[in-house]
């Protein structure tokens, strides 16, 4: 783009403002010697093919920023943007920031793989123009760009950061409304960002105004009517005059659309019946056999609706989708489109799955959400009617899937019959493992058959002992498998973390050390040293080598290890609206639920009687004896009690609740205990105010690393002031150096903040971040008050709170 130096400064500012919400890492497009095109995040080690890892861009080689140990990102600079505008490099921007927000959304209109680019590019332009007009018709400003290759990008920008899931929802709504007017085949529309939560760096998108290395064309802004690129001066003017949309606009559109759908129903607006819609909703292309399968196969149609409504599919369900469409020779677009409706869609992983299917038969039939295999008995016949081979191998079919218990027992019996036919004592003991899997009554009968066949040669006590040992080994194996499938190691703050139970029964999130990681490896696998001698090869047990442990700990990514936000000691409502009642890891909230005892909710129907009973318990029993200065303070105390149960639903920070009183002995610490213990029986994580910023920071870091539900700053004296505390209260993530180490840890801040003190003064930066709860006993010695409904509550021991603890089942 030919512009003056003064214009270049403005252009750099405009590009940075619009496209780089996240500037700590960015990517450059590369072109390999064999013609492949791709992106890699810019690293201090240099270009991917020059940093000593020649296989870095190979299909199965290391990936920058994901599993490359030496990766060190380079922050975005004005010089990099200047090279981009000059056409010397092509940059890619990662849309998601660390707090899962973004300030731009993109709809990518592109041509399906395998479709004719020349024939479909004009129709791709029609789709892009239609989406642009739909966007403008909804009152949103948008920017149209030639992607430089086959399709077009439609950009929308926001004046303030928005949660990625809201940007996704808006993009899908725009595409859905556009496709109500017309259907397209051979092309598709894709919404960026694809993740709701940042996975490493998340998906990137090419930044406009530079070259596409495959075609050599510039990616310029287009006139939405003529579809011709603007002149250089107009390109700059367009860049600098882009109108941003507000989050309020987006939410008003959500409300308007919801109201419209509730009133009229989408199918009636389209003038179509639900029956006519079945099989092709949201699919831009529904040719045979895809449309016919969706119409005839209830399982496939259920998964399509689930992907649309829940934006999520389980792993087995995704494999089903890949098998269903991939194995019948259908183009990748069907898999790509359906899975792209999932909030955690990863195109790279999908392409790997699709590639693994080529030349292979179907893998498995998915299991339903209850864990039982689901088999549609007439699916084969329905697909055969289309002239196609069935794409799915049914569960328990030979060569695929797991045997049913009945089939497994049948094979056990067959092996026992073979042992009986052999008629040898060795065969009887070799069959001990099979005998251990028989029901008790059948084992007695089978043992008698062996005795009859072998007579005195068989000692039944020895056979019973062998069978008993086989059962014990099987039990140990099942326990190990259960342990392997029960998550106990997680990723938190960029570090491997385990759940630790201390001597008081508290569950803490503890980063793994070199020693603890080595101990876990020691218990998880057998490490052996190979010894060669004149007598041959032998093996000697050894501890896990330190090189292996160090390499494990130094990884930047641990595939398959679940992310952890914190620890909870009571069920919480996850962002998807579910209530996690089973102890252990909760996928919906990314919390670890440590239950002190089984939970039985009983009947949770919100009847008038139940609501009145709960209200009485909270206001007339639990909080009745506290001398709140006013009803506002009582309401804030009640809100503090309920806050941890719904904290995962709140994406923004929550205030620090300051429990304040004019004199000591009014019940501040006791109130903090009372509102904390129904959620956490071991109480809050307590700290005192720091003397200076460094001490504040160390104390905050030490508490947040444990992942507590509550942090209490107890007995504040005089003035409460701390820039670090103010930052921690309002920050979604907290970063600091680990004490005694040179490493930095970043942990999510999802706790409930509390503080207590007498006549506490607040600094200006904290005043806006505090919710004030005022107690006033109206007595010179409030601890001498009497007339309590629950006298035992006036003592500080947690065991003396009597009926109050009935709040916690």
Helices and strands as residue ranges (DSSP letters): H 5-19, E 27-31, E 37-41, G 48-50, H 78-85, E 91-94, E 101-111, H 117-137, E 143-146, E 152-163, H 164-179, E 187-192, E 204-206, H 232-240, H 247-264, H 266-270, H 274-277, H 290-296, H 298-310, H 315-326, H 332-339, H 347-357, H 379-384, H 405-422, H 425-430, H 432-435, H 440-454, G 455-457, H 460-485, E 489-492, E 495-501, E 507-511, H 514-524, E 528-533, E 536-541, H 546-554, E 562-563, E 566-568, E 584-586, E 591-593, H 608-615, I 616-622, H 631-646, G 647-649, E 656-661, H 668-677, E 685-687, H 693-705, E 710-716, E 719-720, H 723-730, E 733-737, E 744-748, E 752-758, E 761-762, H 764-767, E 770-775, G 782-784, G 791-794, G 798-800, G 802-807
